[in-house]
Every structure is written in C-alpha cells, then in structure tokens.
Amino acid sequence: MSIGQIAGDQTYSRKCQALLEQTLGAHKALVTTSCTHALEMSALLLDIQAGDEVIVPSFAFVSTANAFALRDARIVFADVRPDTLNLDETRLEAIITPKTKAVVLIHYAGVGCEMDLIGDIARRHGVKIIEDNAHGLFGKYRDRWLGTFGEFGVQSFHETKNISCGEGGALLINNPAYIERAEIIREKGTNRSMFFRGQVDKYTWVDVGSSYVMSDVLAAFLFAQLEVWPSIQARRRQIWERYAFELSDWSRTNGVRLPIVPPHCEQAYHMFYLLLPTLATRQALIAHLAANGILAVFHYLPLHLSKFGLRYGGRAGDLAVTEDISDRLLRLPFFCALTHEEQTRVIEAVWKFKP
Ligand SMILES: Cc1ncc(COP(=O)(O)O)c(C=O)c1O
C-alpha cells in the first residue's frame, strides 16, 4: 500500500468490495465505517421519514432499530421464533399496516430467517427488506447467500465478528437502482465517486449524506482475512461442531437447549449459545464459569422493554418468546484463536454444572 493512499476507496477497499460482490453475487458492495452506518445508509436510501413504520425484531442489537429511529420512523417490534430465534415469519403479516415501509431482520447467530415466506409477504405489501447480516456473512438459505435477499444486506466487521478490522462494515446493494445514490450518501452527500471515475469534472454537494467510507488501512487488514475466508469459516465450524457434540449428552440430561439449524440453512458459525431452563440457572452458569476463569455472556435484552424502546408503547408480556429466551441465553467463548485445550476447559467446566 502506498502511504499516500490510506483514505477511503483505494486499492484494498476495492479488493474487499470485488471479493464480496464476486463471492456473494451482490450487485454492489460498499465497505463502510460500521454495520450501524450501513444500516443508517439503508434508512436514508429508502427515504424513511416521520410517520413511516419499520418492523424490527425486539431480540436485536440497538443499531438494528436505532438507524430507523434516527429518521423518526415508528419502530414496530416483532417477536422471534423459539427455535432459530429469528423474526417469526408466521406473525409478520399481522403487524404490517399501510404505513409499513420496511422490515429489518437479523439472521441470528448466522442461521437464515425463513426468506421464502418473508419475501412473499414483503412483496405482496410493497414492504422493503433489509437484512442485518452482521452474524451471517457466508451463511446460506436454500443455497443462496445471506445478505442477498433484501433490498440491502448489511455486514459488520467489528472485532466480535467472524471477519474483522476492529470497526467496520459493508452495505450490500441487491437492487442496482440504489447504487448511485448509495455512493453519494456514503461520500458526505457529494458525487465524489463519480469524480474519481472521471464521470464529472468536479464534485459537489448533491444530496444528504455523511462520512461512511472505510479507511484503506482498515480495508487492507480486512482483505487479508476475506482472502482466506473459507479457512476462517472451517475453523469456526470445527469449534461449533465440537461444542455441539461434546455438550449434547449434558444438555439432554439437564434440560438445556442447544442451537437449532434447519436443514435448508447453511449457518455462518458465528456463535454457540445455550438456552438454560431459567434465568436463575443461566446466571448461575455464568457465575460458575467465571469462577473457572471463563467469560460467558448473555445476549440481547428485549428492545421493546429498553428505556428508549418503551416510547413505542411496548409492555412486559407483549413478546413472549423474546422475553423468555433473552433471560435464558448464554454464549460460550467462540473465536478462531480458541485453542483445543481452552475449548476442553470450557466443555469440562460446563459438564461440572448441574442446572
Ligand atoms: C445484529 C447486529 N447488527 C448490527 C451490529 C452493529 O455492528 P457495528 O458494530 O459494526 O456497527 C451488531 C453488533 O454487534 C449486531 O450484532
């Protein structure tokens, strides 16, 4: 990398984008400063405005909803399925109204949502789909890559993700009609990308936008992993499958549920979670593992019951599955550098715990 070319849209950003486009078959990939920012770009591209309704699972990351709240949309929280913990497609149609502009879904733990039915419902109601694919890069639903079903797919390269540059993301654009405006929004509302391609002789302010371009320093770091993504995924698969195999008897005898991956989904091996019988047993296992020097953590708190989420009218009891699983879910240590011995220690410590 020449030291003069460390801003955005240089050699390595282009390499990352080309790899994502060629591998996934997305019309356009734009690397961004974060997944949160790719979500914000989606909201701007869909012209989400005050009075619009956007459906978001309550069992979600804050940004999944916040990017649309920023545009003054009314957030309508949806419940999730008890098996995959993904948006419950059987209850989606009931919460669509004439004001619904978009549905944002998460392929939780990198396991695909039921895209056939969700796609049908969205098409019939003229509602756009945004796939928050922060967990699901390189996962598939019915042999098609996650992130390529919606108008947009958004990726995260935060340090907690399978492939990471510390902080970073990408916007996958599956409808070419949005490409030109996406480039403008990402470049502070200017047509600078067209200028760099020689399509205009100077660049100027043409639309709203912000600074969503990833530095090429981070893109270089990212590309080194994207180039070898199959080996990263293969290592994560090994870790995931070992947990599933070695904890299977323990989970059965102790009433603990392991992740469920439907046969038509190829998961992205992002996470290995346990669903304990109760909140008390979940907390006890976290404490037991901590006493053994092992960090295991819970996950999303229901957004409809969060301080900000309450303003959309949510009440305890509204979304039964979300409220239940949020209390009982625990994530085991899961990262590429986890050694065989470290994983053995985790598995042995879990086996010593009786809920
Ligand atoms: C589902 C989901 N969406 C969005 C994000 C935000 O990603 P970023 O930190 O890249 O903005 C996260 C982060 O953990 C996430 O889990």
The ligand as a MOL file (V3000), in Angstrom:
LIG
                    3D

  0  0  0     0  0            999 V3000
M  V30 BEGIN CTAB
M  V30 COUNTS 16 16 0 0 0
M  V30 BEGIN ATOM
M  V30 1 C -27.0900 -7.9030 14.6000 0
M  V30 2 C -26.1560 -6.7490 14.6980 0
M  V30 3 N -26.3740 -5.6640 13.9280 0
M  V30 4 C -25.5670 -4.5910 13.9650 0
M  V30 5 C -24.4770 -4.5690 14.7940 0
M  V30 6 C -23.6250 -3.3270 14.8130 0
M  V30 7 O -22.4100 -3.5720 14.1810 0
M  V30 8 P -21.2690 -2.4530 14.1690 0
M  V30 9 O -20.5740 -2.5350 15.4910 0
M  V30 10 O -20.3610 -2.8820 13.0260 0
M  V30 11 O -21.9060 -1.1430 13.9180 0
M  V30 12 C -24.2070 -5.6590 15.6200 0
M  V30 13 C -23.0420 -5.6070 16.5120 0
M  V30 14 O -22.7310 -6.4390 17.2910 0
M  V30 15 C -25.0720 -6.7830 15.5680 0
M  V30 16 O -24.8660 -7.8760 16.3410 0
M  V30 END ATOM
M  V30 BEGIN BOND
M  V30 1 1 1 2
M  V30 2 1 2 3
M  V30 3 2 2 15
M  V30 4 2 3 4
M  V30 5 1 4 5
M  V30 6 1 5 6
M  V30 7 2 5 12
M  V30 8 1 6 7
M  V30 9 1 7 8
M  V30 10 2 8 9
M  V30 11 1 8 10
M  V30 12 1 8 11
M  V30 13 1 12 13
M  V30 14 1 12 15
M  V30 15 2 13 14
M  V30 16 1 15 16
M  V30 END BOND
M  V30 END CTAB
M  END
